Amino acid sequence: MDCAGIMTDELRNFLELNLPKVKEGKKAKYSLGVMEPKVGSHISEATGIPCQSNEFVQELLRGVRLHFNQFVGQLKVMNLLLSLTSIL
């Protein structure tokens, strides 16, 4: 999503390529966790990918941000900062 809340083509392509397709009339067996509820509803409307934003998802994402450098220890500091700004 860009700062105006519009889904970029890159994000749409990434999600559609990396998440299972949801068959029409069937309930998805997964849900994409997002920090912001409005972002989740936009993704869901635009792609049909089910999203959720709740306290559990928010805490999980906070933990990922806090420990991100330990998860990907091979990144250089500048690459790490660039990566973090793109997921916030």
KOLTI-115837 format. One line per 10 residues: number of its first residue (from 1); for each residue x, y, z of C-alpha. Coordinates in steps of 0.2 Angstrom, whole numbers, plus 2048, in hexadecimal, padded with zeros to 3 digits. Layout:
REM KOLTI-115837
NUM> X Y Z ~ ...
//
This chain:
REM KOLTI-115837
1> 800 800 800 ~ 806 811 7FD ~ 804 820 808 ~ 7F3 824 800 ~ 7EC 813 805 ~ 7ED 80D 7F3 ~ 7F3 7FB 7F0 ~ 802 7FA 7E5 ~ 803 7EE 7D6 ~ 812 7E7 7DF
11> 809 7E3 7EF ~ 7FA 7DC 7E5 ~ 806 7D1 7DB ~ 810 7CB 7EA ~ 800 7C6 7F3 ~ 7F8 7BD 7E5 ~ 808 7B4 7E0 ~ 80C 7AE 7F2 ~ 7FB 7AA 7FA ~ 7EF 79C 7F6
21> 7E1 7A1 7EA ~ 7CF 7A1 7F3 ~ 7C3 798 7E9 ~ 7B2 7A0 7E6 ~ 7A5 79B 7F2 ~ 7B2 793 7FE ~ 7B9 79A 80E ~ 7CC 79D 80E ~ 7D6 792 819 ~ 7E1 7A0 81E
31> 7E1 7B3 822 ~ 7EE 7C0 81F ~ 7F2 7CA 82F ~ 7F4 7DD 82C ~ 7F7 7EB 839 ~ 7EA 7F7 833 ~ 7D8 7F2 831 ~ 7D5 7FE 822 ~ 7E4 7F6 819 ~ 7DD 7E5 81B
41> 7CC 7E9 815 ~ 7D3 7F1 806 ~ 7DE 7E2 802 ~ 7CF 7D7 805 ~ 7C4 7E1 7F9 ~ 7D1 7E3 7EB ~ 7D7 7D1 7EB ~ 7CB 7C6 7F5 ~ 7D9 7C1 801 ~ 7D1 7C0 813
51> 7DA 7CB 81F ~ 7D9 7CE 832 ~ 7E0 7DB 83D ~ 7DE 7D8 850 ~ 7E8 7D9 860 ~ 7F1 7C9 85C ~ 7F7 7CE 84B ~ 7FC 7DF 851 ~ 807 7D7 85F ~ 80E 7CB 853
61> 813 7D8 847 ~ 81B 7E3 855 ~ 825 7D4 85A ~ 82B 7D1 848 ~ 830 7E4 847 ~ 839 7E3 858 ~ 843 7D3 853 ~ 845 7D6 840 ~ 857 7D8 841 ~ 859 7C7 849
71> 84E 7BE 83D ~ 858 7C4 82E ~ 86A 7C7 836 ~ 873 7C6 825 ~ 86C 7D7 820 ~ 877 7E6 821 ~ 871 7F5 82B ~ 86C 800 81D ~ 862 7F1 814 ~ 85A 7EE 825
81> 854 7FF 827 ~ 84D 7FF 815 ~ 844 7EF 818 ~ 83C 7F5 828 ~ 836 805 821 ~ 82D 7FB 813 ~ 824 7F0 81F ~ 81E 7FD 82B
//
